[in-house]
Amino acid sequence: MYQQNNVGNSAKFTVEELLSMFKTEAQSICKKPEDILSIAESTLKDFIKCYSKYVRIV
């Protein structure tokens, strides 16, 4: 579940929550249903690399 941490100014997400958000976004841009999970997982990996300093994965 998403939680805002005002003290550390970071957000907490589960991997499942993030993947779900990226799947929803991928559905709006992918023409082939089989590409949705692949795009979502790739986006999640990039997101974690770029924003792990600001977002805590729980």
PDB file with SEQRES, HELIX, SHEET and CRYST1 records, atoms N, CA, C and O in Angstrom:
SEQRES   1 A   58  MET TYR GLN GLN ASN ASN VAL GLY ASN SER ALA LYS PHE          
SEQRES   2 A   58  THR VAL GLU GLU LEU LEU SER MET PHE LYS THR GLU ALA          
SEQRES   3 A   58  GLN SER ILE CYS LYS LYS PRO GLU ASP ILE LEU SER ILE          
SEQRES   4 A   58  ALA GLU SER THR LEU LYS ASP PHE ILE LYS CYS TYR SER          
SEQRES   5 A   58  LYS TYR VAL ARG ILE VAL                                      
HELIX    1 AA1 VAL A   15  ILE A   29  1                                  15    
HELIX    2 AA2 PRO A   33  TYR A   51  1                                  19    
SHEET    1 AA1 3 GLN A   3  ASN A   5  0                                        
SHEET    2 AA1 3 SER A  10  PHE A  13 -1                                        
SHEET    3 AA1 3 VAL A  55  ILE A  57  1                                        
CRYST1    1.000    1.000    1.000  90.00  90.00  90.00 P 1           1          
ATOM      1  N   MET A   1       0.841  -1.179   0.000  1.00  0.00           N  
ATOM      2  CA  MET A   1       0.000   0.000   0.000  1.00  0.00           C  
ATOM      3  C   MET A   1       0.887   1.245   0.000  1.00  0.00           C  
ATOM      4  O   MET A   1       1.909   1.291   0.686  1.00  0.00           O  
ATOM      5  N   TYR A   2       0.493   2.234  -0.763  1.00  0.00           N  
ATOM      6  CA  TYR A   2       1.240   3.493  -0.842  1.00  0.00           C  
ATOM      7  C   TYR A   2       1.149   4.232   0.481  1.00  0.00           C  
ATOM      8  O   TYR A   2       0.070   4.346   1.061  1.00  0.00           O  
ATOM      9  N   GLN A   3       2.275   4.732   0.957  1.00  0.00           N  
ATOM     10  CA  GLN A   3       2.308   5.569   2.156  1.00  0.00           C  
ATOM     11  C   GLN A   3       3.290   6.700   1.922  1.00  0.00           C  
ATOM     12  O   GLN A   3       4.383   6.480   1.401  1.00  0.00           O  
ATOM     13  N   GLN A   4       2.911   7.898   2.300  1.00  0.00           N  
ATOM     14  CA  GLN A   4       3.835   9.043   2.210  1.00  0.00           C  
ATOM     15  C   GLN A   4       4.539   9.181   3.544  1.00  0.00           C  
ATOM     16  O   GLN A   4       3.892   9.223   4.590  1.00  0.00           O  
ATOM     17  N   ASN A   5       5.837   9.250   3.514  1.00  0.00           N  
ATOM     18  CA  ASN A   5       6.636   9.416   4.715  1.00  0.00           C  
ATOM     19  C   ASN A   5       7.116  10.864   4.736  1.00  0.00           C  
ATOM     20  O   ASN A   5       8.067  11.216   4.039  1.00  0.00           O  
ATOM     21  N   ASN A   6       6.466  11.693   5.527  1.00  0.00           N  
ATOM     22  CA  ASN A   6       6.801  13.113   5.554  1.00  0.00           C  
ATOM     23  C   ASN A   6       8.153  13.390   6.197  1.00  0.00           C  
ATOM     24  O   ASN A   6       8.815  14.368   5.851  1.00  0.00           O  
ATOM     25  N   VAL A   7       8.567  12.542   7.126  1.00  0.00           N  
ATOM     26  CA  VAL A   7       9.842  12.763   7.796  1.00  0.00           C  
ATOM     27  C   VAL A   7      10.994  12.566   6.811  1.00  0.00           C  
ATOM     28  O   VAL A   7      11.864  13.429   6.693  1.00  0.00           O  
ATOM     29  N   GLY A   8      11.001  11.450   6.115  1.00  0.00           N  
ATOM     30  CA  GLY A   8      12.059  11.182   5.143  1.00  0.00           C  
ATOM     31  C   GLY A   8      11.700  11.673   3.761  1.00  0.00           C  
ATOM     32  O   GLY A   8      12.510  11.578   2.838  1.00  0.00           O  
ATOM     33  N   ASN A   9      10.500  12.196   3.603  1.00  0.00           N  
ATOM     34  CA  ASN A   9       9.992  12.689   2.326  1.00  0.00           C  
ATOM     35  C   ASN A   9      10.129  11.652   1.216  1.00  0.00           C  
ATOM     36  O   ASN A   9      10.533  11.976   0.099  1.00  0.00           O  
ATOM     37  N   SER A  10       9.788  10.403   1.533  1.00  0.00           N  
ATOM     38  CA  SER A  10       9.808   9.354   0.521  1.00  0.00           C  
ATOM     39  C   SER A  10       8.474   8.628   0.548  1.00  0.00           C  
ATOM     40  O   SER A  10       7.750   8.669   1.543  1.00  0.00           O  
ATOM     41  N   ALA A  11       8.163   7.974  -0.539  1.00  0.00           N  
ATOM     42  CA  ALA A  11       6.922   7.218  -0.634  1.00  0.00           C  
ATOM     43  C   ALA A  11       7.254   5.734  -0.545  1.00  0.00           C  
ATOM     44  O   ALA A  11       8.349   5.314  -0.917  1.00  0.00           O  
ATOM     45  N   LYS A  12       6.310   4.945  -0.054  1.00  0.00           N  
ATOM     46  CA  LYS A  12       6.499   3.501   0.040  1.00  0.00           C  
ATOM     47  C   LYS A  12       5.474   2.822  -0.860  1.00  0.00           C  
ATOM     48  O   LYS A  12       4.284   3.132  -0.801  1.00  0.00           O  
ATOM     49  N   PHE A  13       5.934   1.913  -1.676  1.00  0.00           N  
ATOM     50  CA  PHE A  13       5.071   1.141  -2.557  1.00  0.00           C  
ATOM     51  C   PHE A  13       5.471  -0.325  -2.480  1.00  0.00           C  
ATOM     52  O   PHE A  13       6.624  -0.648  -2.195  1.00  0.00           O  
ATOM     53  N   THR A  14       4.516  -1.208  -2.735  1.00  0.00           N  
ATOM     54  CA  THR A  14       4.868  -2.603  -2.946  1.00  0.00           C  
ATOM     55  C   THR A  14       5.202  -2.764  -4.419  1.00  0.00           C  
ATOM     56  O   THR A  14       4.779  -1.963  -5.252  1.00  0.00           O  
ATOM     57  N   VAL A  15       5.957  -3.797  -4.734  1.00  0.00           N  
ATOM     58  CA  VAL A  15       6.289  -4.076  -6.128  1.00  0.00           C  
ATOM     59  C   VAL A  15       5.010  -4.321  -6.917  1.00  0.00           C  
ATOM     60  O   VAL A  15       4.894  -3.899  -8.067  1.00  0.00           O  
ATOM     61  N   GLU A  16       4.050  -5.005  -6.298  1.00  0.00           N  
ATOM     62  CA  GLU A  16       2.787  -5.302  -6.972  1.00  0.00           C  
ATOM     63  C   GLU A  16       2.028  -4.026  -7.324  1.00  0.00           C  
ATOM     64  O   GLU A  16       1.434  -3.930  -8.398  1.00  0.00           O  
ATOM     65  N   GLU A  17       2.045  -3.050  -6.424  1.00  0.00           N  
ATOM     66  CA  GLU A  17       1.366  -1.777  -6.700  1.00  0.00           C  
ATOM     67  C   GLU A  17       2.012  -1.042  -7.865  1.00  0.00           C  
ATOM     68  O   GLU A  17       1.323  -0.535  -8.750  1.00  0.00           O  
ATOM     69  N   LEU A  18       3.325  -0.991  -7.859  1.00  0.00           N  
ATOM     70  CA  LEU A  18       4.027  -0.313  -8.945  1.00  0.00           C  
ATOM     71  C   LEU A  18       3.799  -1.028 -10.269  1.00  0.00           C  
ATOM     72  O   LEU A  18       3.535  -0.388 -11.287  1.00  0.00           O  
ATOM     73  N   LEU A  19       3.901  -2.353 -10.257  1.00  0.00           N  
ATOM     74  CA  LEU A  19       3.695  -3.113 -11.485  1.00  0.00           C  
ATOM     75  C   LEU A  19       2.282  -2.913 -12.010  1.00  0.00           C  
ATOM     76  O   LEU A  19       2.076  -2.802 -13.218  1.00  0.00           O  
ATOM     77  N   SER A  20       1.316  -2.868 -11.112  1.00  0.00           N  
ATOM     78  CA  SER A  20      -0.074  -2.632 -11.514  1.00  0.00           C  
ATOM     79  C   SER A  20      -0.233  -1.268 -12.181  1.00  0.00           C  
ATOM     80  O   SER A  20      -0.924  -1.145 -13.193  1.00  0.00           O  
ATOM     81  N   MET A  21       0.400  -0.255 -11.620  1.00  0.00           N  
ATOM     82  CA  MET A  21       0.326   1.085 -12.217  1.00  0.00           C  
ATOM     83  C   MET A  21       0.956   1.097 -13.607  1.00  0.00           C  
ATOM     84  O   MET A  21       0.416   1.697 -14.536  1.00  0.00           O  
ATOM     85  N   PHE A  22       2.098   0.432 -13.740  1.00  0.00           N  
ATOM     86  CA  PHE A  22       2.778   0.417 -15.032  1.00  0.00           C  
ATOM     87  C   PHE A  22       2.020  -0.434 -16.052  1.00  0.00           C  
ATOM     88  O   PHE A  22       2.050  -0.136 -17.246  1.00  0.00           O  
ATOM     89  N   LYS A  23       1.340  -1.491 -15.592  1.00  0.00           N  
ATOM     90  CA  LYS A  23       0.510  -2.293 -16.504  1.00  0.00           C  
ATOM     91  C   LYS A  23      -0.630  -1.453 -17.054  1.00  0.00           C  
ATOM     92  O   LYS A  23      -0.929  -1.503 -18.247  1.00  0.00           O  
ATOM     93  N   THR A  24      -1.257  -0.688 -16.188  1.00  0.00           N  
ATOM     94  CA  THR A  24      -2.361   0.177 -16.609  1.00  0.00           C  
ATOM     95  C   THR A  24      -1.887   1.160 -17.665  1.00  0.00           C  
ATOM     96  O   THR A  24      -2.566   1.376 -18.668  1.00  0.00           O  
ATOM     97  N   GLU A  25      -0.745   1.745 -17.446  1.00  0.00           N  
ATOM     98  CA  GLU A  25      -0.190   2.691 -18.419  1.00  0.00           C  
ATOM     99  C   GLU A  25       0.166   1.982 -19.723  1.00  0.00           C  
ATOM    100  O   GLU A  25      -0.095   2.502 -20.808  1.00  0.00           O  
ATOM    101  N   ALA A  26       0.761   0.797 -19.614  1.00  0.00           N  
ATOM    102  CA  ALA A  26       1.158   0.049 -20.811  1.00  0.00           C  
ATOM    103  C   ALA A  26      -0.056  -0.342 -21.653  1.00  0.00           C  
ATOM    104  O   ALA A  26       0.029  -0.389 -22.880  1.00  0.00           O  
ATOM    105  N   GLN A  27      -1.183  -0.623 -20.998  1.00  0.00           N  
ATOM    106  CA  GLN A  27      -2.398  -0.988 -21.729  1.00  0.00           C  
ATOM    107  C   GLN A  27      -2.842   0.132 -22.656  1.00  0.00           C  
ATOM    108  O   GLN A  27      -3.422  -0.122 -23.712  1.00  0.00           O  
ATOM    109  N   SER A  28      -2.574   1.359 -22.265  1.00  0.00           N  
ATOM    110  CA  SER A  28      -3.016   2.487 -23.084  1.00  0.00           C  
ATOM    111  C   SER A  28      -2.106   2.729 -24.291  1.00  0.00           C  
ATOM    112  O   SER A  28      -2.491   3.437 -25.221  1.00  0.00           O  
ATOM    113  N   ILE A  29      -0.896   2.142 -24.283  1.00  0.00           N  
ATOM    114  CA  ILE A  29       0.017   2.386 -25.402  1.00  0.00           C  
ATOM    115  C   ILE A  29       0.342   1.143 -26.226  1.00  0.00           C  
ATOM    116  O   ILE A  29       0.811   1.264 -27.357  1.00  0.00           O  
ATOM    117  N   CYS A  30       0.104  -0.049 -25.680  1.00  0.00           N  
ATOM    118  CA  CYS A  30       0.456  -1.287 -26.387  1.00  0.00           C  
ATOM    119  C   CYS A  30      -0.682  -1.757 -27.281  1.00  0.00           C  
ATOM    120  O   CYS A  30      -1.848  -1.742 -26.887  1.00  0.00           O  
ATOM    121  N   LYS A  31      -0.323  -2.172 -28.486  1.00  0.00           N  
ATOM    122  CA  LYS A  31      -1.327  -2.713 -29.402  1.00  0.00           C  
ATOM    123  C   LYS A  31      -1.504  -4.210 -29.196  1.00  0.00           C  
ATOM    124  O   LYS A  31      -2.595  -4.741 -29.403  1.00  0.00           O  
ATOM    125  N   LYS A  32      -0.442  -4.892 -28.790  1.00  0.00           N  
ATOM    126  CA  LYS A  32      -0.498  -6.339 -28.576  1.00  0.00           C  
ATOM    127  C   LYS A  32      -0.616  -6.627 -27.080  1.00  0.00           C  
ATOM    128  O   LYS A  32       0.200  -6.146 -26.295  1.00  0.00           O  
ATOM    129  N   PRO A  33      -1.618  -7.403 -26.679  1.00  0.00           N  
ATOM    130  CA  PRO A  33      -1.781  -7.716 -25.249  1.00  0.00           C  
ATOM    131  C   PRO A  33      -0.553  -8.386 -24.633  1.00  0.00           C  
ATOM    132  O   PRO A  33      -0.257  -8.174 -23.457  1.00  0.00           O  
ATOM    133  N   GLU A  34       0.159  -9.187 -25.414  1.00  0.00           N  
ATOM    134  CA  GLU A  34       1.323  -9.888 -24.863  1.00  0.00           C  
ATOM    135  C   GLU A  34       2.487  -8.946 -24.547  1.00  0.00           C  
ATOM    136  O   GLU A  34       3.414  -9.328 -23.832  1.00  0.00           O  
ATOM    137  N   ASP A  35       2.445  -7.735 -25.068  1.00  0.00           N  
ATOM    138  CA  ASP A  35       3.504  -6.760 -24.790  1.00  0.00           C  
ATOM    139  C   ASP A  35       3.308  -6.023 -23.469  1.00  0.00           C  
ATOM    140  O   ASP A  35       4.254  -5.435 -22.944  1.00  0.00           O  
ATOM    141  N   ILE A  36       2.108  -6.049 -22.933  1.00  0.00           N  
ATOM    142  CA  ILE A  36       1.780  -5.254 -21.744  1.00  0.00           C  
ATOM    143  C   ILE A  36       2.676  -5.602 -20.562  1.00  0.00           C  
ATOM    144  O   ILE A  36       3.280  -4.711 -19.966  1.00  0.00           O  
ATOM    145  N   LEU A  37       2.772  -6.882 -20.214  1.00  0.00           N  
ATOM    146  CA  LEU A  37       3.578  -7.279 -19.057  1.00  0.00           C  
ATOM    147  C   LEU A  37       5.059  -6.987 -19.294  1.00  0.00           C  
ATOM    148  O   LEU A  37       5.758  -6.532 -18.388  1.00  0.00           O  
ATOM    149  N   SER A  38       5.528  -7.248 -20.496  1.00  0.00           N  
ATOM    150  CA  SER A  38       6.931  -6.990 -20.819  1.00  0.00           C  
ATOM    151  C   SER A  38       7.277  -5.511 -20.656  1.00  0.00           C  
ATOM    152  O   SER A  38       8.299  -5.172 -20.058  1.00  0.00           O  
ATOM    153  N   ILE A  39       6.438  -4.644 -21.180  1.00  0.00           N  
ATOM    154  CA  ILE A  39       6.659  -3.196 -21.066  1.00  0.00           C  
ATOM    155  C   ILE A  39       6.574  -2.763 -19.608  1.00  0.00           C  
ATOM    156  O   ILE A  39       7.398  -1.974 -19.145  1.00  0.00           O  
ATOM    157  N   ALA A  40       5.575  -3.278 -18.878  1.00  0.00           N  
ATOM    158  CA  ALA A  40       5.395  -2.903 -17.470  1.00  0.00           C  
ATOM    159  C   ALA A  40       6.598  -3.326 -16.629  1.00  0.00           C  
ATOM    160  O   ALA A  40       7.067  -2.557 -15.790  1.00  0.00           O  
ATOM    161  N   GLU A  41       7.099  -4.540 -16.847  1.00  0.00           N  
ATOM    162  CA  GLU A  41       8.254  -5.012 -16.086  1.00  0.00           C  
ATOM    163  C   GLU A  41       9.508  -4.202 -16.413  1.00  0.00           C  
ATOM    164  O   GLU A  41      10.293  -3.880 -15.522  1.00  0.00           O  
ATOM    165  N   SER A  42       9.689  -3.879 -17.671  1.00  0.00           N  
ATOM    166  CA  SER A  42      10.839  -3.068 -18.076  1.00  0.00           C  
ATOM    167  C   SER A  42      10.770  -1.675 -17.457  1.00  0.00           C  
ATOM    168  O   SER A  42      11.775  -1.142 -16.987  1.00  0.00           O  
ATOM    169  N   THR A  43       9.586  -1.099 -17.463  1.00  0.00           N  
ATOM    170  CA  THR A  43       9.394   0.226 -16.874  1.00  0.00           C  
ATOM    171  C   THR A  43       9.641   0.188 -15.371  1.00  0.00           C  
ATOM    172  O   THR A  43      10.256   1.098 -14.816  1.00  0.00           O  
ATOM    173  N   LEU A  44       9.159  -0.869 -14.712  1.00  0.00           N  
ATOM    174  CA  LEU A  44       9.379  -1.024 -13.274  1.00  0.00           C  
ATOM    175  C   LEU A  44      10.874  -1.104 -12.968  1.00  0.00           C  
ATOM    176  O   LEU A  44      11.351  -0.471 -12.026  1.00  0.00           O  
ATOM    177  N   LYS A  45      11.598  -1.868 -13.751  1.00  0.00           N  
ATOM    178  CA  LYS A  45      13.046  -1.998 -13.545  1.00  0.00           C  
ATOM    179  C   LYS A  45      13.739  -0.638 -13.686  1.00  0.00           C  
ATOM    180  O   LYS A  45      14.582  -0.276 -12.865  1.00  0.00           O  
ATOM    181  N   ASP A  46      13.380   0.099 -14.718  1.00  0.00           N  
ATOM    182  CA  ASP A  46      13.964   1.430 -14.922  1.00  0.00           C  
ATOM    183  C   ASP A  46      13.577   2.393 -13.805  1.00  0.00           C  
ATOM    184  O   ASP A  46      14.396   3.191 -13.352  1.00  0.00           O  
ATOM    185  N   PHE A  47      12.328   2.313 -13.367  1.00  0.00           N  
ATOM    186  CA  PHE A  47      11.839   3.170 -12.288  1.00  0.00           C  
ATOM    187  C   PHE A  47      12.641   2.931 -11.011  1.00  0.00           C  
ATOM    188  O   PHE A  47      13.054   3.878 -10.342  1.00  0.00           O  
ATOM    189  N   ILE A  48      12.855   1.668 -10.684  1.00  0.00           N  
ATOM    190  CA  ILE A  48      13.603   1.331  -9.470  1.00  0.00           C  
ATOM    191  C   ILE A  48      15.038   1.844  -9.568  1.00  0.00           C  
ATOM    192  O   ILE A  48      15.576   2.373  -8.595  1.00  0.00           O  
ATOM    193  N   LYS A  49      15.654   1.690 -10.728  1.00  0.00           N  
ATOM    194  CA  LYS A  49      17.023   2.194 -10.915  1.00  0.00           C  
ATOM    195  C   LYS A  49      17.095   3.707 -10.709  1.00  0.00           C  
ATOM    196  O   LYS A  49      17.999   4.210 -10.043  1.00  0.00           O  
ATOM    197  N   CYS A  50      16.148   4.410 -11.277  1.00  0.00           N  
ATOM    198  CA  CYS A  50      16.188   5.879 -11.257  1.00  0.00           C  
ATOM    199  C   CYS A  50      15.695   6.492  -9.951  1.00  0.00           C  
ATOM    200  O   CYS A  50      16.232   7.504  -9.500  1.00  0.00           O  
ATOM    201  N   TYR A  51      14.686   5.890  -9.346  1.00  0.00           N  
ATOM    202  CA  TYR A  51      14.015   6.546  -8.225  1.00  0.00           C  
ATOM    203  C   TYR A  51      14.116   5.805  -6.900  1.00  0.00           C  
ATOM    204  O   TYR A  51      13.411   6.155  -5.954  1.00  0.00           O  
ATOM    205  N   SER A  52      14.970   4.795  -6.805  1.00  0.00           N  
ATOM    206  CA  SER A  52      15.065   4.041  -5.550  1.00  0.00           C  
ATOM    207  C   SER A  52      15.527   4.916  -4.390  1.00  0.00           C  
ATOM    208  O   SER A  52      15.291   4.584  -3.228  1.00  0.00           O  
ATOM    209  N   LYS A  53      16.173   6.013  -4.697  1.00  0.00           N  
ATOM    210  CA  LYS A  53      16.609   6.949  -3.658  1.00  0.00           C  
ATOM    211  C   LYS A  53      15.411   7.650  -3.011  1.00  0.00           C  
ATOM    212  O   LYS A  53      15.466   8.030  -1.842  1.00  0.00           O  
ATOM    213  N   TYR A  54      14.338   7.818  -3.773  1.00  0.00           N  
ATOM    214  CA  TYR A  54      13.178   8.579  -3.309  1.00  0.00           C  
ATOM    215  C   TYR A  54      11.974   7.719  -2.953  1.00  0.00           C  
ATOM    216  O   TYR A  54      11.069   8.175  -2.254  1.00  0.00           O  
ATOM    217  N   VAL A  55      11.956   6.477  -3.430  1.00  0.00           N  
ATOM    218  CA  VAL A  55      10.815   5.586  -3.203  1.00  0.00           C  
ATOM    219  C   VAL A  55      11.322   4.329  -2.528  1.00  0.00           C  
ATOM    220  O   VAL A  55      12.301   3.726  -2.968  1.00  0.00           O  
ATOM    221  N   ARG A  56      10.656   3.942  -1.469  1.00  0.00           N  
ATOM    222  CA  ARG A  56      11.032   2.715  -0.779  1.00  0.00           C  
ATOM    223  C   ARG A  56      10.109   1.600  -1.227  1.00  0.00           C  
ATOM    224  O   ARG A  56       8.887   1.726  -1.142  1.00  0.00           O  
ATOM    225  N   ILE A  57      10.685   0.517  -1.703  1.00  0.00           N  
ATOM    226  CA  ILE A  57       9.908  -0.634  -2.139  1.00  0.00           C  
ATOM    227  C   ILE A  57       9.718  -1.538  -0.929  1.00  0.00           C  
ATOM    228  O   ILE A  57      10.688  -2.003  -0.331  1.00  0.00           O  
ATOM    229  N   VAL A  58       8.459  -1.783  -0.574  1.00  0.00           N  
ATOM    230  CA  VAL A  58       8.158  -2.611   0.603  1.00  0.00           C  
ATOM    231  C   VAL A  58       7.440  -3.872   0.205  1.00  0.00           C  
ATOM    232  O   VAL A  58       7.106  -4.690   1.062  1.00  0.00           O  
TER     233      VAL A  58                                                      
END                                                                             
